Amino acid sequence: MKKHKKLKIILVPASSYSDEVPLASGLLKAYAEQDSFLRPRVDIKIFDHGGDFGRVARELPAMKPDLAGFTVYGNLKTTLAAAARIKKSCGAKIIFGGTFLPAVEKENIFAGGAVDFAAMGEGELTFSELLKALLGRGSLSDVKGLVFRSGGDISVNPPRPLNPDINGLPSPYLKGVFTGNTYGTAHIEASRGCINACSYCSLPGTYRTFDADRFEAELKTILRDFPDIRCVYPTDSDFLHNKQSVKLLKLLSKELDGKGIAVELQINLMNMSDAHIRPLNDQNFNVRAGIQSTHADTCMLVNRKMDLETANARLRSLAADAPDSKIGLSFIMGLPGDTLEKYLGNLDWGLSVNSALSFFRLRVFPRSPLGRRAAELGVEYHKEEPFFVTATPSMGKKDMARADAATKELALPASVVSADKYFGFLFRRLCAADGGRLPRVELCRKLNKVIRRDKRFSGLIKAAGAGHEDNDWEMVSLETLQPYRLALIRELAKTASGQVSKKFAGRFADFTAARLEWNALDGGRAADLITELCGESEARRLVVCSANSYDFSKWRLPGTASHIRIEEKLDQLRFRDMPKGLPRLDRSRLGFEFPKALAGMSKGFRQIFILQAFSAAAPSIRVALLKSLRSRAARNADIFLVYNSLGYPAFGPGWELTGGWHDYSEKRLKADLSAAGWKNPVSEGQQNLRVTRARN
């Protein structure tokens, strides 16, 4: 080792990182620098490559480190090539670490001679003890969890037990380790380990949690120090298994309210309780649940639990009571026990629930429990990364290729079903009415042909990102879909069979068109419409509208305005800079929640505007809602109902379309206003909209 005043170490985040906070590197640095022996003897820096991993080999040698440490979460060949160039250029010692390493053979890691050390398992203690050994304090052979090159051999030390006291680890966030402030994604730990022991995985099984106070302090530090953060990503394998999970969900909702920052949560539906449902109801939450296979016998073969009845019940609860959150389900193609027919059944079931879908090909890591038994179980796979499965006893190579082709064929329409709530509701309704063996798969195949032969959708096809080389598919975002939404739902409506289904599909497409037209009316123009209706007066106003189209940052109203948003479960647009505490009511509970929200407001509104939201109220409660509004109105106050679509599709108890419709004519609306005590209701056209007005 070269002699320097201090041992110079450069830590390199995983090759896949772009704008993420390099948490693993920060944890190593924070732990080493708290050691009284190491602190004056080491100089540890983090090389933020910003997603350009090629910079590492080009720029790091000029920094002349004694030791370069790489976090490896995959892309082993790429990382080995960079390490080899660095070793050749400046002679630095190389250490690899990361959760990927225990899953592969040590010969793969040390191939080519670039790597000197590998830390297996959690790295904080192993890394610090290695540094001490390099500085003459201890021996390499005494460092548990270390694999190292010793002459021409590879020495493997005894494994390091998992740290039982993870709360004793210093937090890199609270220690100010990260000096950059342009990060877009921040990883944060509430726990380590996993209670499951799926045979295809290499995560440690011992589950431990961090104190909730630490999590809160780290979250607040992230929000304070990194102004460009757009995503907070808890690293937990199952966020809901944590006994403090309800408290942590409420904390995330509170701290991120109005900031437009997404939260990526990994969960297991089998561990979800009723107490989790309402706290998950947050538009910032992207909730990902691993299904892997809907077949209990398949899951049992890989040591995983699956109860489809429980999964269905949990998803129904989330759809009904947590509509603001975005739910995603992931599946694995090629699990032992799944046939081609079972795999297509997984896809068909996934399309039957109100969730986003992702499918991944099984990776058989050589040193995972499944990898070690692969020959015994008859599982064949590529022996080099990415270790994709190629055949199992239940799905031979030809069927595996067919499953691969089906994944690519169905990915785009399935993405549209997942991303666009209007499209998804109608898709599932048409399939429920049609029946058949795999009705959703068959309809997706029809839609795929329609989309790919229609030039109107060429931009969508390009943006979809379906058919990645590793057979994973990424979801099409709602923002990407916006220019195509109405055309897509019109094409979907054309696939309806039977007179009743055709009539309902056409009406639902018209309803969608009216809603999308309103959503496209930005807040400024909507405010202009209100001003045109009532003038520039400084009157005290109440605005009631759909949460789907409510972008507070665009509203510019004279006077004082209070706001109530109604969640209709029909869209999921995330708006930034929303004021905290705005009432957000669930359409299915308006009869209870609306009067309660009004009771918290003082009387005396001079003008009340209901924008595209009143049809969402069930017919049986409309007069009562209008009465409750009148109770908060000033004498001679005006009420304005603005709409381009009256009537509303009927939803069942599982929050899916029933095929029925709640008709609501202007005549009925005026009668309801009169019954509630509002006087002289009149209607008129206004900028392609209808406005019904009455006075208190």
Summary of the structure (lengths in Angstrom):
residues: 696
radius of gyration: 28.9
end to end distance: 86.5
largest distance: 95.4
contacts: 2317
relative contact order: 0.06
helix: 43%
strand: 20%
